[in-house]
Amino acid sequence: MHVIGERINGMFAGVKAAIREKNPAAIQDLAKRQMAAGASALDVNVGPAVADATGAMLWLVETIREVTEAPLAIDTAKWDVMSKVVPQVPGEVILNSTKADPEIVAQYAQLAAAHGAGLIGLTLDAEGVPASVDKRVELGANIIAMSMEAGLSVEKLYIDPIILPVNVAPQTPATVIRAISQLRVFCDPPPHLLLGLSNVSQKCNQRELINRTYLAMCIAGGLDSAIMDPLDTPLMDTAITAELLMQKSIYCDSFLEAARFG
């Protein structure tokens, strides 16, 4: 399971304060703890309340790079920020993210290809988040085709079918699982299939239970990547166990420890 740690995000009060105060210790602690908990990469998002988003993002990247060489997912909806930051990120980087608009996909895929970066593509167009499985699969297929045309390897591509909160869109969790299963077999090798997991439980009761249950269901459907909280140990244990049951690892009595430290 490719886990992109979600905690370095200016939407969290502690991170917002650390960015405002230029406090590297708080950011570096989050980076180190997420990696120690099993993250494969770190999402980096300055949040909405930052006057100089480019400067704040570069400060976060520099601060994180002092303690880890992990891949960094540059999480911004602003092209000017993405295009300025990505060329300055040392080491592996992922662009988070592009919509399914042809011009936008081409722009982002070319930037990713030029820097050997990964790219997250959202099944989202000018009409918004599609309601149906078929439309999600269509948009995902378009992103795959357009990214490859722009020179991006499919192994560097992450398709996100977009999960919405179950309390406002109760049909979406099942729809997304079916879309994941279909996108998984669209090409060989397939792209990575990814979700921003915590969105499924936004403003719900029992958030942790919903996240853990849905993660296991999605892994059974073909999900191999998620932006999620690696500091939630039961959530990480759920991912390890679900992959074991899907024969992505071999059983031993200490399979949790083997996955974490093997």
C-alpha positions in Angstrom: 0.0 0.0 0.0 1.4 3.4 -1.1 0.5 5.6 1.9 0.8 9.4 1.4 0.8 11.0 4.8 -1.8 13.7 5.1 -0.8 15.5 8.2 1.4 18.3 6.8 -1.6 20.4 5.8 -2.3 24.1 6.7 -5.9 23.1 7.4 -4.7 21.6 10.7 -4.3 24.3 13.3 -0.8 23.2 14.4 0.6 23.2 10.9 -1.1 26.5 10.1 0.6 28.0 13.2 4.0 26.4 12.3 3.8 28.0 8.8 2.9 31.4 10.2 5.6 31.3 12.8 8.2 29.6 10.6 8.6 26.9 13.2 10.5 24.0 11.6 10.5 21.7 14.6 6.7 21.1 14.4 6.8 20.3 10.7 9.9 18.1 11.0 8.3 16.2 13.9 5.2 15.4 11.7 7.4 14.4 8.8 9.5 12.0 10.9 6.6 10.5 12.8 4.6 9.8 9.6 7.5 8.2 7.9 8.2 6.1 11.0 4.6 5.0 11.1 4.8 3.6 7.6 4.1 6.4 5.1 5.7 6.0 1.7 5.4 9.7 0.8 4.3 13.0 2.4 1.5 15.3 1.2 2.5 19.0 1.5 -0.3 21.6 1.6 0.0 25.1 2.9 -3.7 25.5 3.3 -5.9 28.4 2.1 -5.0 31.2 4.6 -1.5 31.9 3.3 -0.6 35.2 1.5 2.5 33.8 -0.2 1.6 30.3 -1.1 4.7 29.7 -3.2 7.1 31.0 -0.5 5.3 28.9 2.2 5.4 25.8 0.1 9.1 26.2 -0.6 9.7 26.7 3.1 7.8 23.5 3.9 9.8 21.6 1.3 13.1 22.8 2.5 12.1 22.1 6.2 11.0 18.6 5.4 14.0 17.8 3.3 16.3 18.4 6.3 14.9 15.3 7.9 13.7 13.0 5.1 14.3 12.2 1.4 10.7 10.8 1.1 8.7 11.6 -2.0 6.7 14.8 -1.5 3.2 15.3 -3.0 2.9 19.1 -3.7 -0.7 19.7 -3.0 -2.0 22.9 -4.5 -4.8 23.9 -6.9 -2.8 26.9 -8.1 -0.8 26.3 -11.3 1.5 29.2 -10.6 2.5 27.6 -7.3 2.9 24.1 -8.8 5.0 25.3 -11.7 7.3 27.3 -9.5 7.7 24.8 -6.7 8.1 21.5 -8.5 11.4 22.4 -10.3 12.9 23.4 -6.9 12.0 20.2 -5.0 15.0 18.0 -4.4 14.3 14.3 -4.8 11.1 12.6 -5.8 7.9 14.6 -6.2 4.2 14.0 -7.0 1.9 16.7 -8.4 -1.4 16.8 -6.5 -3.4 17.3 -8.7 -4.9 17.8 -12.2 -8.5 17.8 -13.2 -9.7 15.9 -16.3 -9.7 19.0 -18.6 -7.5 18.2 -21.7 -5.5 21.4 -21.5 -4.9 21.1 -17.8 -3.9 17.5 -18.0 -1.4 18.2 -20.8 0.0 21.1 -18.7 0.5 19.1 -15.6 1.6 15.9 -17.3 4.3 17.8 -19.2 5.6 19.3 -16.0 5.6 15.9 -14.3 7.3 14.2 -17.2 10.0 16.9 -17.4 10.9 16.4 -13.8 10.4 12.6 -13.5 7.5 13.3 -11.2 4.3 11.5 -10.4 0.9 13.0 -11.1 -2.5 12.6 -9.4 -5.4 12.9 -11.7 -8.9 13.6 -10.4 -12.0 12.3 -12.2 -13.4 15.8 -12.2 -14.3 18.0 -15.1 -16.1 21.3 -15.7 -19.4 19.7 -14.6 -18.0 18.7 -11.3 -17.7 15.3 -9.6 -19.6 12.7 -11.7 -22.4 10.7 -10.1 -21.9 7.5 -12.2 -19.3 4.8 -12.4 -19.2 5.1 -16.2 -18.4 8.8 -16.1 -15.7 8.4 -13.5 -14.1 5.6 -15.6 -14.4 7.7 -18.7 -12.6 10.7 -17.1 -10.0 8.4 -15.6 -9.3 6.8 -19.0 -9.0 10.2 -20.6 -6.4 11.3 -18.0 -4.4 8.1 -18.6 -4.5 8.5 -22.4 -3.7 12.3 -22.3 -0.9 11.8 -19.7 0.8 9.1 -21.8 0.5 11.3 -24.9 2.3 14.1 -22.9 5.2 11.7 -22.2 4.3 10.6 -18.7 4.8 6.9 -17.8 1.6 5.2 -16.6 3.6 3.9 -13.6 3.9 7.6 -12.5 0.2 8.2 -12.7 -2.4 8.1 -9.8 -6.1 8.1 -10.7 -8.4 9.4 -7.9 -12.1 8.6 -8.5 -13.0 11.1 -5.8 -14.8 9.9 -2.7 -17.4 12.3 -1.2 -18.7 12.2 2.4 -21.0 9.3 3.0 -23.4 11.6 5.1 -24.1 13.8 2.0 -23.6 11.4 -0.9 -24.4 7.9 0.4 -24.2 6.3 -3.0 -20.7 7.4 -3.7 -18.6 4.8 -1.7 -20.0 1.9 -3.6 -19.8 3.9 -6.9 -16.1 4.7 -6.3 -15.2 1.0 -5.5 -16.8 -0.1 -8.8 -14.8 2.7 -10.6 -11.6 1.6 -9.0 -12.2 -2.0 -10.1 -12.8 -1.0 -13.7 -9.9 1.5 -13.9 -7.6 -1.2 -12.5 -8.0 -3.2 -15.7 -8.1 -0.4 -18.2 -4.4 -0.8 -19.2 -1.5 -3.0 -18.5 0.4 -2.1 -16.4 -2.4 -0.1 -14.6 -2.0 3.3 -13.1 -2.1 3.6 -9.3 -5.6 4.0 -7.9 -5.7 6.5 -5.1 -8.2 8.2 -2.7 -8.1 11.0 -0.3 -9.5 8.6 2.3 -10.6 10.8 5.1 -13.1 12.6 2.8 -15.4 9.6 3.1 -16.1 10.4 6.8 -16.0 14.2 6.7 -18.3 15.6 9.4 -19.5 12.1 10.3 -19.7 10.4 13.6 -17.4 7.4 14.0 -14.9 8.8 11.5 -12.1 6.4 12.4 -14.4 3.4 12.0 -15.7 4.6 8.6 -12.2 5.3 7.3 -10.9 1.9 8.4 -13.8 -0.1 7.0 -13.8 1.8 3.7 -10.1 1.4 3.2 -10.4 -2.4 3.5 -13.3 -2.4 1.0 -11.4 -0.3 -1.5 -8.2 -2.4 -1.2 -10.4 -5.4 -2.1 -11.6 -3.4 -5.1 -8.1 -2.7 -6.3 -7.0 0.5 -4.5 -3.2 0.5 -4.0 -2.6 4.1 -2.8 -4.2 6.6 -0.4 -3.7 10.0 1.1 -4.4 9.2 4.7 -3.3 9.4 8.3 -0.4 7.0 9.0 -0.4 8.0 12.7 -3.7 6.2 13.0 -2.2 2.8 13.9 -5.4 0.8 13.6 -5.9 2.3 10.1 -2.4 1.2 9.1 -3.1 -2.2 10.5 -6.3 -2.4 8.5 -4.3 -1.7 5.3 -1.7 -4.3 6.1 -4.3 -6.9 6.9 -6.5 -6.2 3.9 -3.4 -6.6 1.6 -2.6 -9.8 3.3 -6.1 -11.2 2.7 -5.8 -10.0 -1.0 -2.6 -12.1 -1.3 -0.3 -9.1 -1.7 1.8 -10.5 1.1 2.4 -13.9 2.7 0.9 -14.8 6.1 3.0 -15.3 9.2 1.9 -14.9 12.8 3.8 -11.7 13.1 2.5 -10.2 9.8 1.9 -6.8 11.2 5.4 -6.5 12.5 6.8 -8.0 9.3 5.0 -5.4 7.2 6.1 -2.5 9.4 9.8 -3.5 9.9 10.5 -6.1 7.2 
